[in-house]
Amino acid sequence: MKLERLSCRRRVALLLDYLDRELPASERKLLARHRASCRSCTGLLASLGRTVRTLHALKRVSKPPVSACRALAAELRSIEGTLP
């Protein structure tokens, strides 16, 4: 697996699966090895980890308004279209 060759969308999905411990052990090892030598992926993984932890904490505090959820979903859909 060469993360450099993956699209941004696939790379983010892979890193999220890594954070969620949903990758098979072989892919997890490859990604861990890659992360050790790639500052870009290390930074992205740290950022995604903080985002996931923050979202989980917010979920425990209160449920966001439906309008905020819709706005966030719309923004994510618009950004998704710009990723390679």
C-alpha positions, 0 to 999 in steps of 0.5 A: 500500500502506497498512501502517496498514490491514494486520492485524498478521499481514500487516504482520509477514509483509511486514516479514519478506519485506522483510528477506529481500529477497523483495518485488518492487522496487515494494513494497520501495520503498513499504515503505522510504518508509513506514519512513522516516516510521513509527517503529512500523514502523522499530522493529518492523523493527529488532526483527525484524532482530535476532531473525532474526540471533540465530536464524541465529547460534544455528543455527550454534552448535547445534541446539536440542532437539526439545522446545524447537522444539515448545514454541516452535511451540506458543507461536507458534500460541497468539500467532497466534490473538490477533493482529488 
